[in-house]
Amino acid sequence: MKTLKLDITKKNIELAGNIVKTGGLVAFPTETVYGLGANAMDEVAVGKIYKAKGRPSDNPMIIHIAKMEQLQLLCESFSETAKILMDIFWPGPITFVLKKKSSVPDITTGLLDTVAVRMPSDEIAVKLINSAGLPIAAPSANLSGSPSPTKAEDVLEDMMGRIDAVLMGGTCPVGIESTVVDVTKEVPVILRPGYITKEDIDKVVNIKAVFDESVFQNPKEPGFKPKSPGMKYKHYSPKADLKIVRGQDENLDKTIEILKEKYSNQGKSVGIIYYGDDNEKAARNFFSDLRKLDRENMDIIITSALKPKGLGFSVMNRMLKSAGYEVIDAEEVLNDCDS
């Protein structure tokens, strides 16, 4: 298959919209990461997404809409809490899980009786949805398990020859996937942390949001059941072996240097990612940095853990998945060196 690289023009967005409308696949930028879009109501088209990504079929997708009227195609009704959150945070990097209409194909929702919907704020994404004239199912536009793409070049790296077209937008400003919130019941339940945090949500609704227990679970554990995209399988993983170092701030730099020397002495090439306390930078750059160091053929990537609060908690969720939930304790490394 030839993959078209489409510069951002009105004509090309119309072409991309027609590709989606006629059952094809188009990768497009959003404010979070690049999405791989197909007609959400077309079982065959959605099936092409799973094939292109190598994605497990029980992993639900997020449906992207451009206007509230399109929500009526996907769900019967929604709560007052959901309405408040939509009014405040849409368009933007947050997805709401709602009770779905029977007309939404099971393949799109991973056989769940709920549907995940978001309204992106990115201008190109909105124009594409409007051009197609229908809701677009769009997981991240990468091979399943690899770091999410935040640049068009990342998409081409994974999807060239697998999809019909890529809208060649710029770098995604948020850099991590949307927050996913289940609003099917009275209490908002966060299934996937993202740029919009629990603290942001709690400021605008009377009922405090809670994290689903699965957010804190290792997907390798038996009996784990996914309720949101990106929960069940190893995700965001570079080709290199990612090492996360956690500990007191004053011990991190020394520990990272010790580990770098250790792996280098083993003949391995080592890349370092360090964000300090800059959670915005970490969110914006983490996936991109993983891909950059993979292109440089690093064997090991070392990064420091972020403070697990607010946006730092959301980025740590991705870091842990990328590292297979393995964390190195800085104090233990230093103690071993002293003994």
C-alpha positions as CSV (number, residue, x, y, z in Angstrom):
1,M,0.0,0.0,0.0
2,K,1.2,3.5,-0.8
3,T,0.9,5.9,2.1
4,L,0.2,9.5,1.0
5,K,2.1,12.3,2.8
6,L,-0.4,15.2,2.8
7,D,0.7,18.7,3.6
8,I,-1.9,20.7,5.5
9,T,-4.1,22.4,2.9
10,K,-7.8,22.6,2.5
11,K,-7.7,20.3,-0.5
12,N,-5.7,17.7,1.3
13,I,-7.9,17.7,4.4
14,E,-10.9,17.2,2.1
15,L,-9.0,14.3,0.4
16,A,-8.2,12.8,3.9
17,G,-11.9,13.2,4.9
18,N,-13.0,11.4,1.8
19,I,-10.5,8.5,2.5
20,V,-12.1,8.1,5.9
21,K,-15.6,8.4,4.5
22,T,-14.9,5.6,2.0
23,G,-13.4,3.1,4.5
24,G,-9.7,4.1,4.5
25,L,-7.2,5.0,7.3
26,V,-5.7,8.4,7.9
27,A,-3.2,9.5,10.6
28,F,-3.8,13.0,11.8
29,P,-2.4,15.3,14.6
30,T,-4.4,16.1,17.7
31,E,-3.3,18.2,20.7
32,T,-2.3,15.0,22.5
33,V,-0.6,12.6,20.1
34,Y,-1.2,11.6,16.4
35,G,-4.3,9.4,15.9
36,L,-5.0,6.7,13.4
37,G,-8.5,7.4,12.1
38,A,-11.3,5.4,10.5
39,N,-15.0,5.6,10.3
40,A,-16.1,4.7,13.8
41,M,-19.4,3.2,12.6
42,D,-17.8,1.0,9.9
43,E,-16.8,-2.4,11.3
44,V,-14.5,-3.2,8.3
45,A,-12.7,0.2,8.5
46,V,-12.2,-0.2,12.2
47,G,-10.8,-3.7,11.7
48,K,-8.2,-2.1,9.4
49,I,-6.9,-0.1,12.4
50,Y,-6.4,-3.2,14.4
51,K,-4.5,-4.8,11.5
52,A,-2.3,-1.8,10.8
53,K,-1.3,-1.4,14.4
54,G,-1.1,-5.1,15.3
55,R,-3.5,-4.1,18.1
56,P,-5.3,-6.7,20.3
57,S,-9.1,-6.7,19.4
58,D,-10.2,-6.4,23.0
59,N,-8.5,-3.0,23.4
60,P,-11.2,-0.4,23.1
61,M,-10.8,2.7,20.9
62,I,-11.6,6.4,21.4
63,I,-14.1,8.0,19.1
64,H,-13.4,11.6,18.1
65,I,-16.2,14.1,17.4
66,A,-16.2,17.7,16.3
67,K,-19.6,18.8,17.5
68,M,-22.0,17.8,20.3
69,E,-24.7,16.6,17.8
70,Q,-22.4,13.7,16.8
71,L,-22.5,12.5,20.4
72,Q,-26.2,11.6,19.8
73,L,-25.0,9.0,17.4
74,L,-22.9,7.2,20.0
75,C,-24.8,7.3,23.4
76,E,-28.3,7.5,24.6
77,S,-27.9,10.1,27.4
78,F,-25.4,11.3,30.0
79,S,-25.3,12.5,33.5
80,E,-25.3,16.1,34.8
81,T,-21.7,15.6,36.0
82,A,-20.7,14.5,32.5
83,K,-22.4,17.6,31.0
84,I,-20.5,19.9,33.4
85,L,-17.2,18.3,32.6
86,M,-17.9,18.4,28.8
87,D,-18.9,22.1,29.0
88,I,-15.6,23.0,30.8
89,F,-13.0,20.6,29.2
90,W,-14.3,20.1,25.7
91,P,-12.8,20.6,23.2
92,G,-9.6,19.3,24.8
93,P,-7.5,16.4,26.0
94,I,-10.1,14.5,27.9
95,T,-12.2,11.4,27.0
96,F,-15.5,10.4,28.6
97,V,-16.7,6.9,28.8
98,L,-20.5,6.7,28.3
99,K,-23.2,4.0,27.9
100,K,-23.2,3.3,24.2
101,K,-25.9,3.0,21.6
102,S,-26.4,-0.4,20.0
103,S,-25.5,1.1,16.7
104,V,-21.9,1.6,17.7
105,P,-20.0,-1.5,16.4
106,D,-18.7,-3.8,19.1
107,I,-15.3,-3.9,17.4
108,T,-14.9,-0.2,18.1
109,T,-15.5,-0.6,21.8
110,G,-13.7,-3.8,22.4
111,L,-17.0,-5.6,23.1
112,L,-17.7,-3.3,26.0
113,D,-21.2,-1.8,26.6
114,T,-19.6,1.6,26.9
115,V,-18.1,4.0,24.4
116,A,-15.1,6.3,24.9
117,V,-15.6,9.8,23.2
118,R,-13.5,12.9,23.0
119,M,-13.7,16.2,21.2
120,P,-10.2,17.3,20.2
121,S,-9.2,21.0,20.2
122,D,-6.6,20.6,17.4
123,E,-7.7,22.6,14.4
124,I,-6.6,20.0,11.9
125,A,-8.3,17.2,13.7
126,V,-11.6,19.2,13.8
127,K,-11.4,20.0,10.1
128,L,-10.8,16.3,9.3
129,I,-13.8,15.1,11.3
130,N,-16.0,17.8,9.7
131,S,-14.7,16.9,6.3
132,A,-15.5,13.2,6.8
133,G,-18.8,14.2,8.3
134,L,-18.8,11.3,10.8
135,P,-17.3,10.3,14.1
136,I,-13.7,9.0,13.8
137,A,-12.3,6.1,15.8
138,A,-8.7,6.9,16.4
139,P,-6.2,5.2,18.7
140,S,-2.6,6.5,18.6
141,A,-1.0,6.1,15.2
142,N,1.8,3.8,16.1
143,L,2.5,0.1,16.1
144,S,0.9,-1.4,19.2
145,G,3.2,-1.3,22.2
146,S,5.7,1.3,20.8
147,P,5.9,4.9,22.0
148,S,3.0,7.1,20.9
149,P,3.8,9.4,18.0
150,T,3.9,13.2,18.6
151,K,5.3,14.1,15.2
152,A,4.3,13.1,11.6
153,E,7.8,11.6,11.2
154,D,7.0,9.2,14.1
155,V,3.9,8.0,12.3
156,L,5.7,7.4,9.1
157,E,8.3,5.4,11.0
158,D,5.6,2.9,12.1
159,M,2.9,3.2,9.5
160,M,4.4,3.8,6.1
161,G,2.9,1.2,3.7
162,R,0.3,0.2,6.3
163,I,-2.3,3.1,5.9
164,D,-3.7,5.3,3.2
165,A,-2.4,8.7,4.3
166,V,-0.8,10.9,6.9
167,L,-1.8,14.5,7.5
168,M,1.7,16.1,8.0
169,G,1.0,18.4,10.9
170,G,3.4,19.8,13.5
171,T,4.4,18.5,16.9
172,C,1.6,17.7,19.3
173,P,1.8,20.2,22.1
174,V,0.5,18.0,25.0
175,G,2.5,14.9,24.2
176,I,0.6,12.3,26.2
177,E,-2.8,10.7,25.5
178,S,-6.0,12.1,26.8
179,T,-7.3,11.6,30.3
180,V,-10.1,9.0,30.3
181,V,-12.9,9.4,32.7
182,D,-15.8,7.0,33.2
183,V,-19.0,9.1,33.8
184,T,-21.5,6.3,33.5
185,K,-22.2,6.5,37.3
186,E,-22.5,9.3,39.8
187,V,-18.8,9.4,40.8
188,P,-16.3,10.2,38.0
189,V,-13.8,7.4,37.7
190,I,-10.4,8.1,36.1
191,L,-9.4,5.1,34.0
192,R,-6.3,6.7,32.5
193,P,-4.5,9.7,33.9
194,G,-3.6,12.4,31.4
195,Y,-2.9,16.2,30.9
196,I,-6.2,17.1,32.7
197,T,-5.6,15.8,36.2
198,K,-7.8,14.6,39.0
199,E,-7.1,18.0,40.7
200,D,-8.4,19.8,37.6
201,I,-11.6,17.7,37.7
202,D,-12.2,18.1,41.4
203,K,-12.1,21.9,41.1
204,V,-15.2,21.9,38.9
205,V,-17.5,19.1,40.2
206,N,-19.0,18.6,43.7
207,I,-18.3,14.9,43.6
208,K,-14.6,14.1,43.9
209,A,-13.2,11.9,41.1
210,V,-11.5,8.6,42.0
211,F,-8.9,6.5,40.2
212,D,-10.0,3.1,39.0
213,E,-8.0,0.5,40.9
214,S,-6.6,-0.7,37.5
215,V,-4.5,2.5,37.2
216,F,-2.3,1.2,40.1
217,Q,-2.2,-2.4,38.9
218,N,0.5,-4.1,36.8
219,P,-1.2,-5.4,33.7
220,K,1.0,-8.5,33.9
221,E,-1.0,-9.6,37.0
222,P,-3.5,-12.4,36.4
223,G,-7.2,-11.4,36.0
224,F,-6.4,-7.9,34.9
225,K,-9.3,-6.5,32.7
226,P,-8.9,-3.4,30.6
227,K,-11.6,-0.7,30.8
228,S,-9.8,1.9,28.7
229,P,-7.3,2.1,25.8
230,G,-3.7,1.4,26.8
231,M,-4.4,-0.4,30.0
232,K,-3.9,-4.1,29.4
233,Y,-0.8,-4.6,27.3
234,K,2.7,-3.4,27.5
235,H,2.7,0.1,26.1
236,Y,4.9,3.0,25.0
237,S,8.0,0.8,25.0
238,P,11.2,1.8,23.2
239,K,13.5,-0.8,21.5
240,A,16.0,0.1,24.2
241,D,15.7,-1.1,27.7
242,L,14.3,1.7,29.8
243,K,15.5,2.1,33.4
244,I,13.6,4.4,35.9
245,V,15.5,5.6,38.9
246,R,13.5,6.6,41.9
247,G,14.9,8.3,45.1
248,Q,15.8,11.5,46.9
249,D,16.6,14.4,44.6
250,E,20.1,14.7,45.9
251,N,20.9,11.0,45.1
252,L,19.5,10.9,41.5
253,D,22.3,12.5,39.6
254,K,25.0,10.4,41.2
255,T,22.9,7.2,40.8
256,I,22.3,7.8,37.1
257,E,26.1,8.4,36.6
258,I,26.9,5.1,38.4
259,L,24.4,3.2,36.3
260,K,25.6,4.8,33.1
261,E,29.2,3.8,33.9
262,K,28.1,0.3,34.8
263,Y,26.2,-0.3,31.5
264,S,28.9,1.4,29.5
265,N,31.5,-1.0,31.0
266,Q,29.3,-3.8,29.7
267,G,29.7,-2.5,26.2
268,K,26.2,-1.0,26.0
269,S,25.3,2.4,24.6
270,V,23.4,4.5,27.2
271,G,21.1,7.5,26.7
272,I,19.9,9.8,29.5
273,I,16.5,11.5,29.8
274,Y,16.2,14.0,32.7
275,Y,13.3,16.3,33.3
276,G,13.8,17.4,36.9
277,D,10.5,18.7,38.2
278,D,9.4,20.0,34.8
279,N,6.3,17.9,34.3
280,E,5.1,19.9,31.3
281,K,8.4,19.2,29.6
282,A,8.2,15.6,30.5
283,A,4.7,15.2,29.1
284,R,5.6,17.0,25.9
285,N,8.9,15.3,25.2
286,F,8.9,11.8,26.8
287,F,7.6,9.8,23.8
288,S,9.6,11.9,21.4
289,D,12.8,11.4,23.5
290,L,12.3,7.6,23.6
291,R,12.0,7.5,19.8
292,K,15.0,9.9,19.3
293,L,17.3,7.6,21.5
294,D,16.0,4.5,19.6
295,R,17.1,6.2,16.3
296,E,20.5,6.7,17.9
297,N,20.6,2.9,18.6
298,M,20.9,3.2,22.4
299,D,20.8,-0.1,24.3
300,I,19.8,1.4,27.6
301,I,17.8,4.5,28.4
302,I,17.9,5.9,32.0
303,T,15.5,8.4,33.3
304,S,14.5,9.7,36.8
305,A,11.1,9.2,38.3
306,L,8.7,12.2,38.5
307,K,6.8,13.2,41.7
308,P,3.6,11.1,41.5
309,K,1.2,14.0,41.7
310,G,-0.9,15.9,39.1
311,L,0.7,15.8,35.7
312,G,3.7,14.1,37.1
313,F,1.5,11.1,38.1
314,S,0.1,11.0,34.5
315,V,3.6,10.9,32.9
316,M,4.8,8.4,35.5
317,N,1.9,6.1,34.3
318,R,3.5,6.1,30.9
319,M,7.0,5.8,32.2
320,L,6.2,2.7,34.2
321,K,4.4,1.0,31.3
322,S,7.4,1.8,29.1
323,A,9.8,0.2,31.6
324,G,7.6,-2.9,32.2
325,Y,6.9,-1.6,35.8
326,E,10.5,-2.1,36.9
327,V,12.0,0.7,39.0
328,I,15.6,1.1,40.4
329,D,15.9,2.4,43.9
330,A,18.6,5.1,44.0
331,E,19.5,4.5,47.7
332,E,20.0,0.8,47.1
333,V,22.4,1.5,44.3
334,L,24.4,3.9,46.4
335,N,24.4,1.5,49.4
336,D,25.8,-1.2,47.1
337,C,28.6,1.1,46.0
338,D,29.5,1.9,49.6
339,S,29.5,-1.7,50.8
